[in-house]
Amino acid sequence: MSFLTALYPRVFSILSAMFLAPFVVFSGLMMSVFALGLFLISVGALMAIGKQVEDANLKVLQPSN
C-alpha cells in the first residue's frame, strides 16, 4: 500500500475517500435515526405523563357521591 501512496498519492486519497464515504453517510444516517427515535420516545413519555395528570385532575374536580 505504501507503494501506491508513494507513486499516486492523489489517486490513493480519492480511492480511500470513495471507500469511506458510504460508511460516513451510513453513520450520519444512523445518528439522525437514533436522535429521531429518542425524540419520539420522549414525546410519547410526555404525552403519557400529561394524560395521567389530566386524569388525576378530572378525578379531583369531579367529586364522587
Residue pairs with C-beta under 8 A, 6 or more apart in sequence:
4 11
4 12
5 12
